[in-house]
Amino acid sequence: MIIKLQGVISHRGKDYVIFDVGAVGYRLVIPEFAMLQLHGTMSLFCHEVHRDDAHEIFGFLSLDALELFWKLISVSGVGPRSAQKIVFAGEGAEVRGKIMEGDLAFLQSVPGIGRKTAQKIVLELKGVLTEDENTRTGGDEDALQALVGLGYKRKEALEILKGLEGSTEEKIKSALKSLAR
């Protein structure tokens, strides 16, 4: 199974790119609106789908995005193309947050996602993503919310909180010191 490729884009098509790795070109499925983020030499994380009639490789900009994709395709009725469009609908933390909040309007704004599918995604993933988020922040959602409330980006706050230990107050103080640098 291919999980990561490093190379350059040699061609952009409708919903795909040709990604050159050495002397081999791979066709990676990437939503057309996300292609603007792709340039120069880069690494892409991949998920292969094997069906009787096709073999497709779906590309992602980060491992976090790929992991969110895996969770989305585990939901009955969500295929790889729809899941990939949801992942690329915003930054990883933002998309996870929208699902955890139960934001059906956000999910329905993604092409191909209807009300029932959006409800199913929220129902099946809300608890799973909350557990993942608590693991990422060391289990201190209060510290994360405090930093976000102070105007820091959620992704930035998550990164800082990962390695911190102590009480919620100690984590916030340490995080603020780190963020001030």
Backbone as JSON, one array per atom type, in Angstrom:
{
  "sequence": "MIIKLQGVISHRGKDYVIFDVGAVGYRLVIPEFAMLQLHGTMSLFCHEVHRDDAHEIFGFLSLDALELFWKLISVSGVGPRSAQKIVFAGEGAEVRGKIMEGDLAFLQSVPGIGRKTAQKIVLELKGVLTEDENTRTGGDEDALQALVGLGYKRKEALEILKGLEGSTEEKIKSALKSLAR",
  "N": [[0.84, -1.18, 0.0], [0.56, 2.18, -0.86], [1.5, 4.96, 1.0], [2.69, 7.42, 1.24], [4.0, 9.88, -0.93], [6.68, 11.57, -2.55], [7.34, 14.22, -4.62], [6.81, 15.99, -7.72], [4.24, 17.93, -9.32], [3.22, 17.2, -12.53], [1.14, 17.49, -14.23], [-2.15, 18.86, -14.27], [-5.45, 17.89, -13.97], [-9.03, 17.53, -14.35], [-10.15, 17.14, -11.25], [-7.92, 15.55, -10.64], [-4.36, 14.93, -10.39], [-1.22, 14.48, -12.04], [1.36, 13.06, -10.5], [4.7, 13.2, -10.31], [7.13, 10.97, -9.36], [10.31, 10.42, -9.16], [10.99, 8.57, -11.99], [8.43, 7.79, -12.38], [4.99, 8.33, -12.88], [2.19, 9.1, -10.97], [-1.33, 8.89, -10.81], [-3.2, 10.93, -8.94], [-6.1, 11.4, -7.08], [-7.53, 14.44, -6.46], [-9.49, 17.03, -5.18], [-10.65, 19.56, -7.4], [-10.78, 22.24, -6.47], [-8.9, 22.22, -4.48], [-6.44, 22.09, -5.62], [-4.96, 24.41, -5.88], [-3.36, 24.63, -3.69], [-1.21, 23.07, -4.16], [2.09, 22.94, -5.15], [5.4, 23.06, -6.53], [8.12, 20.94, -5.28], [6.92, 18.43, -3.25], [5.45, 16.56, -0.48], [2.94, 14.11, -0.45], [0.3, 12.53, 1.24], [-1.27, 9.36, 0.98], [-4.13, 7.35, -0.01], [-5.11, 4.27, -1.1], [-7.58, 2.9, -3.25], [-9.05, -0.01, -4.18], [-11.03, -1.38, -6.59], [-13.23, -3.51, -8.49], [-13.51, -2.36, -11.03], [-11.74, -0.23, -11.06], [-8.72, 1.41, -9.96], [-7.72, 3.61, -7.63], [-5.89, 6.4, -6.33], [-5.99, 8.45, -3.61], [-5.08, 11.7, -2.73], [-3.55, 13.63, -0.07], [-2.69, 16.5, 1.94], [-1.57, 16.3, 4.47], [-0.77, 14.07, 7.21], [-2.64, 14.16, 9.22], [-4.93, 14.99, 7.84], [-5.31, 12.74, 6.23], [-5.86, 10.81, 8.2], [-8.29, 11.8, 9.19], [-9.82, 11.45, 6.9], [-9.83, 8.61, 6.79], [-11.44, 8.08, 9.02], [-13.85, 9.23, 8.17], [-14.53, 7.65, 5.89], [-15.19, 5.37, 7.17], [-17.75, 5.65, 7.94], [-20.92, 4.51, 7.16], [-22.15, 4.83, 3.9], [-20.62, 6.98, 3.17], [-18.46, 7.68, 0.72], [-15.12, 7.44, -0.75], [-14.59, 9.71, -2.42], [-16.45, 11.66, -1.54], [-15.69, 11.83, 1.15], [-13.1, 12.82, 0.87], [-13.64, 15.35, -0.19], [-14.89, 16.52, 1.99], [-12.76, 16.58, 3.83], [-11.06, 18.42, 2.55], [-12.57, 20.69, 2.78], [-11.89, 22.57, 4.62], [-9.43, 23.59, 7.11], [-7.87, 20.88, 8.9], [-8.37, 20.86, 11.76], [-10.48, 22.65, 11.87], [-12.49, 21.36, 10.34], [-12.82, 19.02, 11.85], [-13.73, 20.24, 14.21], [-16.18, 21.35, 13.33], [-17.62, 19.02, 12.82], [-17.67, 17.9, 15.4], [-19.17, 19.86, 16.68], [-21.55, 19.42, 15.52], [-22.37, 20.66, 13.19], [-24.41, 20.73, 10.76], [-25.01, 22.28, 8.52], [-22.53, 23.09, 7.54], [-21.42, 20.61, 6.7], [-23.34, 19.91, 4.77], [-22.83, 21.83, 2.91], [-20.8, 20.87, 1.44], [-20.21, 19.55, -1.72], [-22.3, 16.9, -2.79], [-22.98, 15.9, -0.3], [-25.7, 15.2, 1.55], [-28.53, 15.94, 3.74], [-29.17, 13.63, 5.35], [-26.82, 12.1, 5.2], [-25.01, 13.9, 6.33], [-26.05, 14.04, 8.93], [-25.6, 11.41, 9.73], [-22.8, 11.28, 9.69], [-22.14, 13.11, 11.75], [-23.41, 11.87, 13.92], [-22.05, 9.36, 14.07], [-19.31, 10.07, 14.25], [-18.87, 12.11, 16.09], [-18.35, 11.49, 18.88], [-16.03, 9.94, 18.55], [-14.18, 11.71, 17.36], [-14.04, 13.6, 19.39], [-12.8, 12.15, 21.41], [-10.32, 11.74, 20.13], [-9.45, 14.38, 19.97], [-9.18, 15.06, 22.65], [-7.08, 13.36, 23.32], [-5.05, 14.46, 21.77], [-4.72, 16.97, 22.98], [-3.8, 16.3, 25.4], [-5.85, 15.69, 27.03], [-6.95, 17.99, 28.06], [-9.29, 19.93, 27.46], [-10.24, 22.36, 28.36], [-7.99, 24.05, 28.58], [-7.31, 24.25, 25.88], [-9.63, 25.52, 24.86], [-9.45, 27.94, 26.25], [-7.14, 29.12, 25.15], [-7.93, 29.36, 22.48], [-10.04, 31.09, 22.87], [-8.64, 33.34, 23.56], [-7.75, 34.18, 21.17], [-5.92, 32.73, 19.69], [-5.05, 30.48, 17.04], [-6.73, 27.38, 16.6], [-5.29, 25.12, 15.69], [-2.65, 25.91, 16.15], [-2.71, 26.2, 18.94], [-3.25, 23.54, 19.67], [-0.86, 22.27, 18.9], [1.02, 23.45, 20.65], [0.02, 22.65, 23.17], [0.37, 19.91, 23.17], [2.81, 18.81, 24.29], [2.76, 19.61, 26.94], [2.51, 19.42, 30.53], [0.79, 19.14, 33.69], [-1.46, 21.17, 35.7], [-4.54, 22.66, 34.46], [-4.29, 25.46, 34.55], [-1.47, 25.74, 34.73], [-0.74, 24.65, 32.27], [-1.89, 26.52, 30.52], [-0.45, 28.86, 31.19], [2.18, 28.07, 30.51], [1.81, 27.56, 27.79], [1.1, 30.12, 26.84], [3.5, 31.47, 27.3], [5.15, 30.12, 25.49], [3.84, 30.7, 23.08], [4.17, 33.43, 22.96], [6.75, 33.82, 22.16]],
  "CA": [[0.0, 0.0, 0.0], [1.28, 3.46, -0.92], [0.99, 5.85, 2.04], [3.27, 8.76, 1.08], [4.8, 10.09, -2.13], [7.33, 12.86, -2.63], [7.64, 14.5, -6.01], [6.29, 17.24, -8.28], [3.07, 17.79, -10.18], [3.56, 17.44, -13.93], [-0.09, 17.8, -14.97], [-3.38, 19.03, -13.48], [-6.65, 17.59, -14.73], [-10.26, 17.76, -13.59], [-10.18, 16.29, -10.06], [-6.75, 14.68, -10.48], [-3.06, 15.43, -10.8], [-0.18, 13.49, -12.3], [2.4, 13.35, -9.51], [5.92, 12.51, -10.73], [8.05, 10.52, -8.32], [11.37, 9.82, -9.97], [10.58, 8.39, -13.38], [7.08, 7.21, -12.37], [3.9, 9.28, -12.68], [1.02, 8.54, -10.31], [-2.56, 9.68, -10.93], [-3.77, 11.12, -7.61], [-7.38, 12.09, -7.05], [-7.51, 15.61, -5.58], [-10.55, 17.93, -5.64], [-10.15, 20.66, -8.24], [-10.63, 23.46, -5.69], [-7.76, 22.08, -3.58], [-5.19, 22.03, -6.38], [-4.21, 25.65, -5.73], [-2.45, 24.45, -2.57], [-0.15, 22.17, -4.6], [3.1, 23.55, -6.01], [6.79, 22.69, -6.25], [8.37, 19.61, -4.74], [6.15, 18.27, -2.01], [5.05, 15.21, -0.07], [1.51, 13.91, -0.32], [-0.11, 11.28, 1.88], [-2.15, 8.69, 0.02], [-4.99, 6.21, 0.32], [-5.44, 3.52, -2.32], [-8.87, 2.23, -3.29], [-9.08, -1.05, -5.21], [-12.35, -1.91, -6.92], [-13.18, -4.37, -9.68], [-13.41, -1.58, -12.25], [-10.8, 0.89, -10.97], [-7.71, 1.52, -8.91], [-7.53, 5.04, -7.46], [-5.08, 6.85, -5.2], [-6.47, 9.74, -3.14], [-3.97, 12.45, -2.15], [-3.81, 14.55, 1.05], [-1.55, 17.34, 2.25], [-0.98, 15.98, 5.77], [-1.18, 12.81, 7.81], [-3.86, 14.47, 9.96], [-6.02, 14.97, 6.86], [-5.52, 11.34, 5.85], [-6.51, 10.12, 9.32], [-9.68, 12.24, 9.2], [-10.41, 10.75, 5.75], [-10.09, 7.23, 7.2], [-12.6, 8.07, 9.91], [-15.03, 9.54, 7.37], [-14.94, 6.53, 5.04], [-15.72, 4.3, 8.03], [-19.19, 5.92, 8.1], [-21.7, 3.89, 6.1], [-22.74, 5.78, 2.96], [-19.64, 8.01, 2.8], [-17.44, 7.11, -0.14], [-13.84, 8.14, -0.7], [-14.64, 11.05, -3.05], [-17.16, 12.56, -0.62], [-14.86, 12.01, 2.34], [-11.99, 13.7, 0.52], [-14.16, 16.71, -0.32], [-15.11, 17.03, 3.36], [-11.44, 16.87, 4.4], [-10.52, 19.62, 1.92], [-13.51, 21.81, 2.97], [-11.28, 23.51, 5.56], [-8.28, 23.01, 7.8], [-8.23, 19.68, 9.64], [-8.96, 21.18, 13.07], [-11.77, 23.31, 11.62], [-13.45, 20.33, 9.91], [-13.1, 18.21, 13.05], [-14.55, 21.07, 15.1], [-17.54, 21.45, 12.78], [-18.28, 17.72, 13.03], [-17.91, 17.76, 16.84], [-20.24, 20.79, 17.03], [-22.79, 18.97, 14.88], [-22.69, 21.68, 12.19], [-24.94, 20.07, 9.56], [-24.96, 23.21, 7.39], [-21.17, 23.01, 7.0], [-21.28, 19.35, 5.97], [-24.22, 19.94, 3.6], [-22.27, 22.75, 1.92], [-19.85, 20.09, 0.64], [-20.94, 18.91, -2.83], [-22.55, 15.47, -2.68], [-23.35, 15.53, 1.07], [-27.06, 15.61, 1.87], [-28.87, 16.05, 5.16], [-29.09, 12.34, 6.04], [-25.4, 11.73, 5.3], [-24.41, 14.82, 7.31], [-26.49, 13.6, 10.26], [-24.93, 10.15, 10.01], [-21.39, 11.61, 10.0], [-22.1, 13.72, 13.09], [-23.8, 10.85, 14.89], [-21.03, 8.32, 14.22], [-17.94, 10.54, 14.49], [-18.77, 13.14, 17.13], [-17.65, 10.94, 20.04], [-14.7, 9.47, 18.14], [-13.32, 12.87, 17.16], [-13.85, 14.22, 20.7], [-11.76, 11.34, 22.08], [-9.06, 12.05, 19.46], [-9.07, 15.75, 20.33], [-8.7, 15.02, 24.04], [-5.77, 12.71, 23.29], [-4.1, 15.42, 21.2], [-4.48, 18.08, 23.9], [-3.42, 15.78, 26.71], [-7.06, 15.56, 27.82], [-7.33, 19.26, 28.68], [-10.09, 20.73, 26.54], [-10.37, 23.71, 28.93], [-6.81, 24.82, 28.19], [-7.45, 24.53, 24.46], [-10.68, 26.53, 24.69], [-8.94, 29.21, 26.78], [-6.22, 29.68, 24.16], [-8.73, 29.76, 21.31], [-10.79, 32.27, 23.32], [-7.7, 34.47, 23.59], [-7.49, 34.59, 19.8], [-4.95, 31.88, 19.01], [-5.65, 29.49, 16.16], [-6.91, 26.07, 17.23], [-4.19, 24.25, 15.29], [-1.47, 26.4, 16.86], [-2.9, 25.86, 20.35], [-3.1, 22.09, 19.79], [0.56, 21.94, 18.81], [1.7, 23.89, 21.88], [-0.48, 21.88, 24.32], [0.74, 18.49, 23.08], [3.89, 18.37, 25.18], [2.69, 20.23, 28.26], [1.94, 18.67, 31.63], [0.41, 19.95, 34.85], [-2.87, 21.55, 35.8], [-5.03, 23.48, 33.35], [-3.67, 26.8, 34.67], [-0.05, 25.62, 34.39], [-0.66, 24.45, 30.82], [-2.21, 27.8, 29.86], [0.7, 29.76, 31.4], [3.3, 27.58, 29.69], [1.44, 27.75, 26.38], [1.18, 31.55, 26.54], [4.92, 31.8, 27.22], [5.65, 29.56, 24.22], [3.21, 31.41, 21.96], [4.65, 34.8, 22.95], [8.1, 33.85, 21.56]],
  "C": [[0.89, 1.24, 0.0], [0.66, 4.38, 0.13], [1.52, 7.27, 1.88], [4.12, 8.79, -0.18], [5.44, 11.46, -2.07], [7.74, 13.09, -4.07], [7.09, 15.85, -6.43], [5.09, 16.93, -9.17], [3.47, 18.13, -11.62], [2.32, 17.8, -14.75], [-1.26, 17.93, -13.99], [-4.57, 18.77, -14.39], [-7.87, 17.92, -13.88], [-10.31, 16.71, -12.48], [-9.03, 15.29, -9.98], [-5.49, 15.44, -10.87], [-2.19, 14.24, -11.18], [0.99, 13.92, -11.42], [3.63, 12.52, -9.86], [6.82, 12.24, -9.54], [9.16, 9.77, -9.05], [10.91, 9.75, -11.41], [9.17, 7.81, -13.5], [6.06, 8.31, -12.1], [2.69, 8.58, -12.08], [-0.17, 9.47, -10.54], [-3.18, 9.73, -9.55], [-5.07, 11.91, -7.72], [-7.28, 13.2, -6.01], [-8.62, 16.53, -6.08], [-9.96, 19.15, -6.37], [-9.91, 21.93, -7.43], [-9.43, 23.41, -4.75], [-6.42, 22.13, -4.3], [-4.35, 23.29, -6.26], [-3.17, 25.56, -4.62], [-1.22, 23.63, -2.97], [0.81, 22.89, -5.53], [4.5, 23.1, -5.57], [6.94, 21.24, -5.82], [7.67, 19.49, -3.41], [5.89, 16.81, -1.71], [3.54, 15.18, 0.04], [1.26, 12.56, 0.34], [-1.21, 10.68, 1.03], [-3.0, 7.59, 0.65], [-5.37, 5.55, -0.99], [-6.81, 2.85, -2.17], [-8.83, 1.26, -4.47], [-10.52, -1.52, -5.38], [-12.19, -2.76, -8.17], [-12.92, -3.56, -10.95], [-12.38, -0.46, -12.21], [-9.82, 0.73, -9.81], [-7.42, 3.01, -8.79], [-6.65, 5.31, -6.24], [-5.55, 8.25, -4.86], [-5.33, 10.43, -2.4], [-4.42, 13.43, -1.08], [-2.54, 15.29, 1.41], [-0.87, 16.99, 3.57], [-1.49, 14.62, 6.26], [-2.47, 13.0, 8.59], [-5.07, 14.42, 9.04], [-6.34, 13.54, 6.43], [-6.24, 10.57, 6.95], [-7.99, 10.52, 9.43], [-10.44, 11.56, 8.06], [-10.76, 9.31, 6.13], [-11.3, 7.13, 8.11], [-13.89, 8.31, 9.12], [-15.47, 8.36, 6.51], [-15.42, 5.34, 5.86], [-17.22, 4.47, 8.26], [-19.92, 5.34, 6.89], [-22.33, 4.96, 5.21], [-21.8, 6.91, 2.56], [-18.53, 7.34, 2.0], [-16.17, 7.93, -0.1], [-13.86, 9.54, -1.33], [-15.33, 12.06, -2.14], [-16.32, 12.86, 0.61], [-13.71, 12.96, 2.05], [-12.46, 15.15, 0.38], [-14.42, 17.33, 1.04], [-13.78, 17.42, 3.98], [-10.88, 18.18, 3.85], [-11.44, 20.84, 2.07], [-12.97, 22.85, 3.95], [-10.03, 22.89, 6.16], [-8.76, 21.84, 8.65], [-8.93, 19.96, 10.96], [-10.33, 21.82, 12.9], [-12.84, 22.28, 11.25], [-13.83, 19.44, 11.08], [-14.02, 18.96, 14.01], [-15.99, 21.17, 14.63], [-18.31, 20.14, 12.99], [-18.62, 17.55, 14.51], [-19.04, 18.68, 17.32], [-21.59, 20.35, 16.47], [-23.28, 19.95, 13.83], [-23.12, 21.02, 10.87], [-24.84, 20.96, 8.33], [-23.58, 23.17, 6.73], [-21.01, 21.74, 6.16], [-22.13, 19.36, 4.7], [-23.71, 20.9, 2.54], [-21.24, 22.06, 1.03], [-20.64, 19.38, -0.46], [-21.07, 17.4, -2.62], [-22.95, 15.0, -1.29], [-24.74, 16.1, 1.37], [-27.3, 15.61, 3.37], [-28.69, 14.73, 5.91], [-27.63, 11.91, 6.22], [-24.7, 12.61, 6.33], [-24.78, 14.4, 8.73], [-25.77, 12.31, 10.67], [-23.47, 10.38, 10.41], [-21.28, 12.16, 11.41], [-22.39, 12.66, 14.15], [-22.68, 9.84, 15.14], [-19.66, 8.83, 14.61], [-17.79, 11.53, 15.64], [-17.99, 12.63, 18.35], [-16.23, 10.51, 19.73], [-13.74, 10.64, 18.01], [-13.06, 13.6, 18.48], [-12.77, 13.47, 21.47], [-10.39, 11.64, 21.48], [-8.55, 13.42, 19.89], [-8.53, 15.78, 21.75], [-7.33, 14.36, 24.12], [-4.71, 13.68, 22.79], [-3.77, 16.53, 22.17], [-4.06, 17.58, 25.26], [-4.63, 15.7, 27.61], [-7.54, 16.86, 28.43], [-8.02, 20.17, 27.68], [-10.23, 22.16, 27.04], [-9.2, 24.59, 28.53], [-6.88, 25.2, 26.71], [-8.48, 25.64, 24.22], [-10.22, 27.91, 25.18], [-8.03, 29.88, 25.75], [-6.96, 30.15, 22.91], [-9.52, 31.02, 21.64], [-9.92, 33.52, 23.36], [-7.28, 34.91, 22.18], [-6.46, 33.77, 19.06], [-5.69, 30.87, 18.14], [-5.67, 28.13, 16.84], [-5.74, 25.13, 16.93], [-2.91, 24.61, 16.05], [-1.53, 26.02, 18.34], [-2.73, 24.37, 20.59], [-1.63, 21.68, 19.8], [1.29, 22.29, 20.11], [1.29, 23.01, 23.06], [-0.03, 20.43, 24.32], [1.75, 18.06, 24.13], [3.8, 18.88, 26.6], [2.02, 19.33, 29.29], [1.59, 19.62, 32.76], [-1.07, 20.25, 34.84], [-3.26, 22.39, 34.59], [-4.36, 24.85, 33.37], [-2.2, 26.76, 34.28], [0.13, 25.45, 32.89], [-0.9, 25.76, 30.07], [-1.03, 28.76, 30.0], [1.87, 29.36, 30.53], [3.04, 27.81, 28.21], [1.56, 29.22, 25.99], [2.63, 32.0, 26.43], [5.5, 31.34, 25.88], [5.1, 30.34, 23.02], [3.72, 32.84, 21.84], [6.02, 34.92, 22.26], [8.05, 34.09, 20.1]]
}
